[in-house]
Amino acid sequence: MITVYTATNCQSCRLTLRALQCRGLSVIERDAAAPENARQLRAMGCRQAPVVVLADGVSGWSGFRPDLIDQLADDGSWPASAGAAPQQPET
Protein backbone atom coordinates (compact mmCIF):
# COMPACT_ATOMS: atom_id res chain seq x y z
CA MET A 1 0.00 0.00 0.00
CA ILE A 2 1.16 3.51 -0.82
CA THR A 3 0.19 6.52 1.30
CA VAL A 4 0.04 9.92 -0.40
CA TYR A 5 -0.22 13.05 1.73
CA THR A 6 -1.88 15.74 -0.38
CA ALA A 7 -2.65 19.44 -0.13
CA THR A 8 -5.74 21.32 -1.31
CA ASN A 9 -5.51 22.72 -4.85
CA CYS A 10 -2.20 20.94 -5.43
CA GLN A 11 -1.71 20.08 -9.10
CA SER A 12 1.29 17.85 -8.34
CA CYS A 13 -0.83 15.98 -5.81
CA ARG A 14 -3.59 15.32 -8.34
CA LEU A 15 -1.06 14.23 -10.97
CA THR A 16 0.67 11.89 -8.53
CA LEU A 17 -2.57 10.27 -7.37
CA ARG A 18 -3.80 9.85 -10.95
CA ALA A 19 -0.49 8.38 -12.13
CA LEU A 20 -0.33 5.89 -9.26
CA GLN A 21 -3.95 4.82 -9.71
CA CYS A 22 -3.65 4.56 -13.52
CA ARG A 23 -0.69 2.24 -13.04
CA GLY A 24 -2.88 0.00 -10.87
CA LEU A 25 -1.15 0.80 -7.59
CA SER A 26 -3.19 0.80 -4.35
CA VAL A 27 -3.19 4.24 -2.76
CA ILE A 28 -4.40 5.72 0.51
CA GLU A 29 -4.83 9.50 0.33
CA ARG A 30 -4.35 11.54 3.49
CA ASP A 31 -4.79 15.27 4.01
CA ALA A 32 -1.40 16.85 4.67
CA ALA A 33 -3.14 19.79 6.37
CA ALA A 34 -4.95 17.67 8.97
CA PRO A 35 -3.37 18.65 12.31
CA GLU A 36 -1.96 15.22 13.15
CA ASN A 37 -0.57 14.71 9.63
CA ALA A 38 0.83 18.24 9.38
CA ARG A 39 2.64 17.81 12.68
CA GLN A 40 4.17 14.52 11.57
CA LEU A 41 5.14 15.80 8.12
CA ARG A 42 6.86 18.84 9.65
CA ALA A 43 8.72 16.57 12.07
CA MET A 44 9.82 14.45 9.10
CA GLY A 45 11.15 17.56 7.37
CA CYS A 46 8.69 17.36 4.48
CA ARG A 47 7.97 20.74 2.94
CA GLN A 48 6.62 19.86 -0.51
CA ALA A 49 3.38 18.10 -1.39
CA PRO A 50 2.65 15.47 -2.28
CA VAL A 51 4.55 13.22 0.09
CA VAL A 52 4.53 9.60 -1.06
CA VAL A 53 5.39 6.88 1.46
CA LEU A 54 5.63 3.26 0.39
CA ALA A 55 4.33 0.29 2.35
CA ASP A 56 7.63 -0.28 4.13
CA GLY A 57 7.22 3.12 5.82
CA VAL A 58 10.80 3.99 4.93
CA SER A 59 10.92 4.50 1.16
CA GLY A 60 9.27 7.39 -0.61
CA TRP A 61 9.58 10.82 -2.12
CA SER A 62 7.96 14.24 -2.32
CA GLY A 63 6.72 16.06 -5.38
CA PHE A 64 5.44 14.68 -8.68
CA ARG A 65 7.93 12.00 -9.80
CA PRO A 66 6.57 10.11 -12.82
CA ASP A 67 9.96 8.41 -13.24
CA LEU A 68 9.69 6.81 -9.80
CA ILE A 69 6.02 5.95 -10.29
CA ASP A 70 6.87 4.21 -13.57
CA GLN A 71 9.70 2.20 -12.06
CA LEU A 72 7.60 1.19 -9.08
CA ALA A 73 4.71 0.10 -11.31
CA ASP A 74 6.89 -1.64 -13.90
CA ASP A 75 8.92 -3.90 -11.66
CA GLY A 76 7.74 -3.27 -8.11
CA SER A 77 11.17 -2.16 -7.03
CA TRP A 78 12.23 0.95 -5.27
CA PRO A 79 15.18 2.68 -6.95
CA ALA A 80 18.01 2.89 -4.42
CA SER A 81 19.17 6.11 -6.05
CA ALA A 82 15.91 7.79 -5.02
CA GLY A 83 16.82 7.59 -1.35
CA ALA A 84 14.64 6.95 1.64
CA ALA A 85 11.65 8.89 2.83
CA PRO A 86 11.30 9.91 6.43
CA GLN A 87 9.34 7.57 8.65
CA GLN A 88 5.66 7.38 7.88
CA PRO A 89 3.44 9.21 10.37
CA GLU A 90 1.49 6.92 12.64
CA THR A 91 -2.20 6.69 11.86
C-alpha positions in Angstrom: 0.0 0.0 0.0 1.2 3.5 -0.8 0.2 6.5 1.3 0.0 9.9 -0.4 -0.2 13.1 1.7 -1.9 15.7 -0.4 -2.7 19.4 -0.1 -5.7 21.3 -1.3 -5.5 22.7 -4.8 -2.2 20.9 -5.4 -1.7 20.1 -9.1 1.3 17.9 -8.3 -0.8 16.0 -5.8 -3.6 15.3 -8.3 -1.1 14.2 -11.0 0.7 11.9 -8.5 -2.6 10.3 -7.4 -3.8 9.9 -10.9 -0.5 8.4 -12.1 -0.3 5.9 -9.3 -3.9 4.8 -9.7 -3.7 4.6 -13.5 -0.7 2.2 -13.0 -2.9 0.0 -10.9 -1.1 0.8 -7.6 -3.2 0.8 -4.4 -3.2 4.2 -2.8 -4.4 5.7 0.5 -4.8 9.5 0.3 -4.4 11.5 3.5 -4.8 15.3 4.0 -1.4 16.9 4.7 -3.1 19.8 6.4 -4.9 17.7 9.0 -3.4 18.7 12.3 -2.0 15.2 13.2 -0.6 14.7 9.6 0.8 18.2 9.4 2.6 17.8 12.7 4.2 14.5 11.6 5.1 15.8 8.1 6.9 18.8 9.7 8.7 16.6 12.1 9.8 14.4 9.1 11.2 17.6 7.4 8.7 17.4 4.5 8.0 20.7 2.9 6.6 19.9 -0.5 3.4 18.1 -1.4 2.6 15.5 -2.3 4.5 13.2 0.1 4.5 9.6 -1.1 5.4 6.9 1.5 5.6 3.3 0.4 4.3 0.3 2.4 7.6 -0.3 4.1 7.2 3.1 5.8 10.8 4.0 4.9 10.9 4.5 1.2 9.3 7.4 -0.6 9.6 10.8 -2.1 8.0 14.2 -2.3 6.7 16.1 -5.4 5.4 14.7 -8.7 7.9 12.0 -9.8 6.6 10.1 -12.8 10.0 8.4 -13.2 9.7 6.8 -9.8 6.0 6.0 -10.3 6.9 4.2 -13.6 9.7 2.2 -12.1 7.6 1.2 -9.1 4.7 0.1 -11.3 6.9 -1.6 -13.9 8.9 -3.9 -11.7 7.7 -3.3 -8.1 11.2 -2.2 -7.0 12.2 0.9 -5.3 15.2 2.7 -6.9 18.0 2.9 -4.4 19.2 6.1 -6.0 15.9 7.8 -5.0 16.8 7.6 -1.3 14.6 7.0 1.6 11.6 8.9 2.8 11.3 9.9 6.4 9.3 7.6 8.6 5.7 7.4 7.9 3.4 9.2 10.4 1.5 6.9 12.6 -2.2 6.7 11.9 
